[in-house]
Amino acid sequence: MKKGNKLSEFLLEKKIITEAALEGALKLLKEKGGRLSHILVEMGIISEKELVALLSENLEIPPVALSRLEIDPAMSKILSREIAFHYEIVPISKIGSVVTIAMADPLNLFALDEIKSLTGLDVRPTIATERDIDEALRKLYGESAQ
């Protein structure tokens, strides 16, 4: 993720992180790869639950506790395994022409647009922790992305 990324801008604007902390996180991100949110949690700047609560409240996207949901196995037919793991998105329900998904990064508009394009459905995002999403993906699709 680049410095111009929506998550970094959002966290700076809300004064959750400082420019110096962001620079450190971006340096670590460049070395290790992965996602900025994961690096910030790993560095102890913010917890996963705090990040979910903050994004949920400020973006008006409902949070979801995936560990408490029983997801219909048929939901795995909505998104391919590769797309679900690539974007870390769990399809959790489909009602009419609307699919509800859980994602750790609701600021990833590219992912939302691609899901809409691939499924032909309107996409209603919810937000969940990366840990919950990883567990739900393994349960819905099997152990790994490969």
C-alpha positions as CSV (number, residue, x, y, z in Angstrom):
1,M,0.0,0.0,0.0
2,K,1.2,3.4,-0.8
3,K,1.2,6.5,1.3
4,G,-1.7,7.9,-0.7
5,N,-3.7,4.9,0.4
6,K,-7.2,5.6,1.8
7,L,-6.5,3.7,5.1
8,S,-3.3,5.7,5.9
9,E,-5.1,9.0,5.0
10,F,-8.1,8.0,7.2
11,L,-5.9,7.1,10.2
12,L,-3.8,10.3,9.9
13,E,-7.0,12.4,9.6
14,K,-8.4,10.7,12.7
15,K,-5.1,11.2,14.5
16,I,-4.8,7.5,15.2
17,I,-1.3,7.5,13.8
18,T,1.4,10.1,13.4
19,E,3.3,10.8,10.2
20,A,6.4,9.3,11.9
21,A,4.6,6.1,12.8
22,L,3.1,5.9,9.3
23,E,6.6,6.2,7.8
24,G,7.9,3.4,10.1
25,A,4.9,1.2,9.2
26,L,5.4,1.9,5.4
27,K,9.1,1.0,5.7
28,L,8.2,-2.2,7.4
29,L,5.5,-2.9,4.8
30,K,8.0,-2.4,2.0
31,E,10.4,-4.9,3.6
32,K,7.8,-7.5,4.6
33,G,5.0,-7.0,2.2
34,G,1.4,-7.6,3.2
35,R,-1.2,-5.0,4.2
36,L,-0.8,-1.8,6.1
37,S,-3.6,-2.6,8.6
38,H,-1.8,-5.9,9.5
39,I,1.6,-4.0,10.0
40,L,-0.1,-1.4,12.2
41,V,-1.6,-4.1,14.4
42,E,1.7,-6.0,14.4
43,M,3.5,-2.8,15.5
44,G,0.9,-2.3,18.4
45,I,-0.2,1.0,17.0
46,I,-3.9,-0.2,17.0
47,S,-5.6,-3.4,17.8
48,E,-7.7,-5.3,15.2
49,K,-10.8,-4.7,17.2
50,E,-10.1,-1.0,17.6
51,L,-9.5,-0.7,13.9
52,V,-12.8,-2.5,13.1
53,A,-14.7,-0.3,15.5
54,L,-13.1,2.9,14.2
55,L,-13.8,2.1,10.6
56,S,-17.3,0.8,11.3
57,E,-18.3,4.0,13.2
58,N,-16.7,6.4,10.8
59,L,-17.6,4.8,7.5
60,E,-21.1,3.7,8.8
61,I,-20.3,0.1,7.7
62,P,-21.7,-2.5,10.2
63,P,-19.2,-4.8,11.9
64,V,-19.8,-8.5,11.9
65,A,-18.5,-11.2,14.2
66,L,-17.9,-14.0,11.7
67,S,-17.1,-16.6,14.4
68,R,-20.7,-16.2,15.5
69,L,-22.2,-16.8,12.1
70,E,-23.1,-20.1,10.4
71,I,-22.3,-19.3,6.8
72,D,-24.1,-21.4,4.2
73,P,-21.6,-23.5,2.3
74,A,-23.4,-22.5,-0.9
75,M,-21.9,-19.0,-0.4
76,S,-18.6,-20.4,-1.7
77,K,-20.2,-20.5,-5.2
78,I,-20.7,-16.7,-5.2
79,L,-17.0,-15.9,-5.3
80,S,-14.2,-18.0,-6.5
81,R,-11.7,-19.3,-3.9
82,E,-9.0,-17.2,-5.6
83,I,-10.9,-13.9,-5.5
84,A,-12.1,-14.5,-1.9
85,F,-8.6,-15.2,-0.6
86,H,-7.0,-12.5,-2.8
87,Y,-9.2,-9.7,-1.4
88,E,-9.8,-11.4,1.9
89,I,-13.5,-11.2,1.4
90,V,-16.1,-13.6,2.8
91,P,-19.5,-13.8,1.1
92,I,-21.9,-14.2,4.0
93,S,-25.4,-13.9,2.5
94,K,-27.3,-13.3,-0.6
95,I,-30.8,-11.8,-0.6
96,G,-32.3,-11.1,-4.0
97,S,-29.7,-9.2,-6.0
98,V,-27.6,-8.1,-3.0
99,V,-24.6,-10.0,-1.7
100,T,-23.4,-9.2,1.8
101,I,-19.7,-9.6,2.3
102,A,-17.3,-9.3,5.2
103,M,-14.0,-7.6,4.6
104,A,-11.2,-6.3,6.7
105,D,-10.5,-3.3,4.4
106,P,-13.8,-1.6,3.5
107,L,-11.8,1.2,1.9
108,N,-10.7,-1.1,-0.9
109,L,-13.1,0.2,-3.5
110,F,-11.3,-1.7,-6.3
111,A,-12.2,-5.0,-4.5
112,L,-15.9,-3.9,-4.1
113,D,-16.1,-2.9,-7.8
114,E,-14.6,-6.2,-8.9
115,I,-16.9,-8.3,-6.8
116,K,-19.9,-6.3,-8.2
117,S,-18.6,-6.9,-11.7
118,L,-17.8,-10.6,-11.2
119,T,-21.1,-11.4,-9.5
120,G,-23.5,-9.0,-11.2
121,L,-24.9,-8.4,-7.7
122,D,-25.0,-5.2,-5.6
123,V,-22.4,-5.5,-2.8
124,R,-23.2,-4.7,0.8
125,P,-19.9,-4.6,2.8
126,T,-19.6,-5.3,6.4
127,I,-16.3,-5.2,8.4
128,A,-14.6,-7.9,10.4
129,T,-11.2,-8.6,11.8
130,E,-8.5,-10.2,9.6
131,R,-8.4,-13.1,12.0
132,D,-12.1,-13.7,11.7
133,I,-11.9,-13.4,7.9
134,D,-9.0,-15.9,7.7
135,E,-10.8,-18.4,9.8
136,A,-14.1,-18.0,7.9
137,L,-12.3,-18.3,4.5
138,R,-10.6,-21.6,5.6
139,K,-13.9,-22.9,6.9
140,L,-15.9,-21.9,3.8
141,Y,-13.3,-22.8,1.1
142,G,-10.8,-25.2,2.7
143,E,-7.5,-24.7,4.4
144,S,-5.5,-22.5,1.9
145,A,-5.8,-20.3,-1.1
146,Q,-3.9,-22.8,-3.2
